[in-house]
């Protein structure tokens, strides 16, 4: 048997996790529910990962709640690594070190911490060049439960106001829930999270458990939500995320839910897994579609035709790529050579690259229909066409030729 030696790597951290700047949530002496605070985490506090001044800064921000069953904080793979990933997307990140049940802190302390964190970031939007209307809350496992409380109980008075920051809205504009604890129903809950949040004296209080089961608190005002889960998760069953998704559907809240067949609990980004590691890319697409990376821009009604060798294309998709890469791509269905869209579903006003997407095209000729691949089109025949979309729309005709 052959063995391969892997050279050891010496990594010097000049910044990053060990030197990351942090800030307390409240001024000294103003922290509600005061109990001894863990010195190692600095809880309650925020670790700051600002994107101000960096290339590609979008003005969007996220408050990240690491998991740990309300008994610990997984601040590396569910905190620091996530913040670094968001920085790579042009997003400022703020990792919340909230107080824990294992240290004697129970509900509503954690809700107070996350509400204050969202208010703090929004109140300091000017300092970090942020758009206060593009602020997300994200959570993993028990941190997912905390994020779901932030998304549904933002109007609950979890603590007494102490300064101007507490006058700012605590409602997040988006919620991102990763293998979250949602329900405290004994049938599906994570027992440790329930016990640590409620406390030993109230763990048997079923009325309180029902109140803090987030699927029961979804309303029409709950922010758009992205959920990621694995079917194989044995610690926090997929029924948790599923119940929240179904509650969102019932209230017609925009949502996207991805369930992977394989994968243990607590995977974080899991970038090394070629399957499970794709979830962050799906999240990035969802955030772009929902105008997280850029504010919504004017759209225009469009109509037009697509032909192959003079015959209408039977079916396909026409994609409009806006000049601003932070805006979503507009995809319009082509049927019998024609496409159209009203302004609310049309491409953005301004320059765009138009592509006919797909591997097989069908043209409805009388003699024999044709099926060609993109690679067989004559070079230079408009696989990608630059157009300028006017406010009143732009008639578009694309006529492709096969070799």
N, C-alpha and C positions, 0 to 999 in steps of 0.2 A: 504494500500500500504506500502511495506517495503522499507526502505532506508538503504543503506550501506555506512558507513563512510570509507573514504580512508585516512590513516594516512598521515600527511604532511611530506615531505622530505626536509631536510636541506642539500643543496649541496654546498660544498666549492670548488671553482675553484682555485686550486693552479697553474694551467697552462691553456692551452686551449685558448678559445676565448679572455678572458680579458688580458692575459699576453703574447699573441702570438707576437713573434718578427716580426718586419717589416723592410723593407728597401726602400728608395726612388728609383725610376727608374733612375733618373739622379742625378748627383752631384749638389750641391747647385749652383744656377746661370746658369745652363746649360739646364733647362727644356724648350723645345720649346713651342711656343704659350702661353707664361707666362701670366696668369691671377690669381687673388686670388685663392688659393687652399683650399678646405674645410678642416678645422683642425680636425674635428671629424673622417673622414675617412683616412686622410693623403694622399689623392689622389694627384698625381699618385704614387702608391706604391705597393709593394708586401708583403702580409702576408706569412710568411715562415712556412711550415710544412715539414721539411726535414726528410727523412727516413734513412739517414746515420747512421750506427752503430746499427740500430734496427734489431730485428730478422726478417728474411724473406725479407730484403731489396733487391729489384730487380734491382736497377739502372735506372728504368724508372721514368719519371717525367711528370707532367701535370700542365699547366697554366689554372686556372679556372676563368671564367668571369661571375660573378653573374648578374642576370637580374634586372629589375627596370625601363624599358621603357626609358633608357638613361636619366631618371630624378632622379633616386635613385639607391641604391645598396642593394639587398637582401643578405647581407653578411653572414647571419646565415644559413638558410636552403638551399641556393644556393651557399654558400661559405664555411664557417667553417665546416658544417656537411658533405659536399662533400669531403673536404680535409681530414677529419678524416676517412671517408670511404676508400679513396685511401690509406691512411697510413696503414689501415688494410689489404690492398692488396699488401703491400710492395712497394708502390709508393710514391715518394716525391711530395708534392703538393705545389703550389704557387698561392694564391688567389689575383687576380688583382683588385686593387681599382683604376679604371680608372676615368677620368674626365667626367663631366656630363653636358648635355645641360641645365639643370635647374640652373647651376652655370655659364652659359655663354660660355660653351665650346661646339663647334660644329665640324663637320667633317672638316679637317682630324685629329683633336686632338685625338679622340678615337682610330683611326687606328694607329696613332703614338704610343700611350700608349701600345697597345697589341703587336705591332712589337717590341718595346723596351723590353717588358716583356719576350718575347720568346728569344730574343737575350741575355738578361741578364742571364736567366737560362742556356742557352747553353754555354755562356762564363764562367759561374761559375760551369760547370759540374764537374771539378776536385775537387772543394771545397766540393761538396755534394756526390761524388762518383756516378756520373750519366753517362749514356751512351747518348752522345749528339745526337745519331741517333734514340733514343726512347723517343721523346718528343711530347706530345699531347697538343692540345688546346681544351678546353671545355667551353661551354656557355649555359646559360638558358635564354629563352625569348629574350629580347633585347641583353643580353650577348651572346645568340646564334647567333644573327646577327653579333656581333663583332667577335665572333669566326669564323663565316663563311667568314667574310672579311679577317681575318688572314689566312684562308685556301686558299683563291682565289686571294687576292691582296698583297701577301707577297713580291712581287717584286716592288710594287708601292713605290715611294719615298715619304713617308708621312711626313718626317721631315729631316732637315739637320744633317748629321753625326757630332758628337762632340767628340768621343773618339774611342778606339779600339773595344769596345763592338758593336758599330754600323757597324763594318766590318763583323760581324758574321751573318750567314743566319737567316732570320726571318721566314723561311718556317717550319711549324709544320709537324711532321711525321704522325700524326693522327689527326682527328677532331671528336669531340663528341658534337652533337647539340641536345639539349633537349627543346622540344616545342619552337623551334626558330622562331623569326621574320626573314624572309628571303627576302621577296619582299616588295618594296615600291609602287607596283601597288595599287592604291586606292581601287580596288575591294577586295583585300585580306589582305592588310597591317594592322598593328597596328598603328593607327594615331598618338598616343602620341610618339611612338618611332621615327617615321619619322620626326615629328616636332622638337623633341629634338635633333636629330642628325643633321638634315639639318639646323636648326635655323629658326627663324620666317621670316628672310629676304629671305630665299631660299626654304621655304617649298613648294612653288608653282613651283619650278624649276624641271619640269618633266624630263629634260635631265639628271640632276644630280641624281634624284630619280631612273631613269633607270640604270644609271652607278653603283649605290650602291645597286641595287637589285641583290643579290648574285647568283641567278640562272642563270644570264646572264654572270657570270664570271668564270664558271667552265671550266677547261681545262683537258687535259690528265695528267697534272702534279699536279692536286688537290689531296691532300692526302686521303687515305682511310678514310671513314666517317661512323659513327654510328649515327642514328637519332631515337629519341623517341618522341612520340606525342600522344595526346588523340583525339578521334573523337569528343568528347563533348566540347572541348576547345572553348569557345565563345569569348575569348579575342584575341587570335592569331590562326586563322583558320588553320586546318590541310593542307590546300592548300599550305601554306608556305613551310613546310617540304617536302611535296609531290613534289613541283616544283624543289626543290633542288635535291631530290632523282632521279627524272627523268632526270635531267641534268647530274648527275653523271653516270647514266646508258648509256646515249647517248655517253659520253666520255669514257665509259668502265673503270670507276674508281671503285674499290672494295667498296661496300657499304652494309649496313644492316639497314633496316627501320622497326620499330615496331610501330603500331598504336593500342592503347587500346580503346575499345568502350567508357568506362566511365572514368571520371576524369576531375576535373576542371583545369584551368590554374595555373601554379606556384606551383606545388605539391612538387618539390624537390624529395628527396629519397622516401618519403611516405612509410616508412618501415612498418607502422601499417596496411596497406591495403594488404590483402593476394593476390590480383590480381595485382593491379597497382604497388605494391611494388616489383614485380619480375623484373622490368626493369633493376635494377642495376646488378642482376645476369646475365641477358642476355648480358649486357655490358661487364661484367667480362669474359664471354665465348668468346665474339667477340675479346676482346683485346688479350686473350691467343692465339686464332686461328691466329691472325695477328702479332704474335711475338712481343708484347709489353712488356710482363713480362720477356721475355728472348730473346736473340739474336737467329736468325735462326741457326740451327745446321745441320750437314750433314745428308742426308736421303739416304735410300737404296731401291733398287727394291726388291720386295718379291713376292713369289707365294706359293701356297700350296693347301691343301684339308681339308675339314671338313666333318666328317662322324658321323652318329648316328646308333649304333648297326651294324656297318659295311656297312651301306648304305649312299650314299652321301646326305648331307643336302640340301633340295630343295632351301631354301632362308634364308638369315639372314645377320647379320653384325658382322664382326670380328673387335674388338677394341684393339689397341695397346696403352697401357699407359706407357709413358716414365718414366724413373727413376726420371728425373727432372720434378717436378710437375708444373713448370712454362711454360713448353712446351705443345703444344696442343696434344690432343689424336688424333691418326690416325685411322679413321674408314673406313674399306674396305668391300665392298658388296660381299657376298657369293651367288653364283648361281650355282645350280646343283653340289654342293659340291666343287667348285673350286673358288679361289680368286687370284688376282694378282694386282700389281701396279708398275708403273714406279718409278724411283728414286725420281722425283719431287713430287710425291703424296704418296710415301711410308713412313714407320715408320722411326724414327730416329736411327742412328747407336748407338749401346750400349744396355744396359739392358732394357727390357720392360716386362710388364705383359700383356698377351694376354687373352682376354675374348670374348666369343661368347655372344653378347648382343641380348636380345629379350625375349618375354614371351612365344611365341609359335614357336616350331621347326617342320618342316615337313621333313620326310625322304621318299625317292622314292623307297620303296620296291615293289616287283612285286605282292605279295599277297594282302597286305593292307598297305596303307600309314599310318605312325604314326604321331601323334601330341602330343608332351609332353611339359610340362613346365619345367623351370629351376629347380624347387623344386623336380621334380621326377627323376632327374639324380642321379646315384649312387654317394654317397659321395666320394670325393677323386679322381674322374674321370676327373679332369682337367677343372673345371669351370673357373679357372684362372691358366694360365701356365706361368712360368718364362722362357724367352728366351733371347738370346744375338744376336742382329742384327749386322751382319758383313757389312763391306763397300761394299762387292760384293753381298749382299743379303743373305737370309737364307731360304731354303726350310722348310716349316712348315706343319706338318700333325697333326690334332686333331681328335681323335676318341672317341666319347662319348658313354655311355651306359645308357639306361633307366633301371629303377628298374624292 
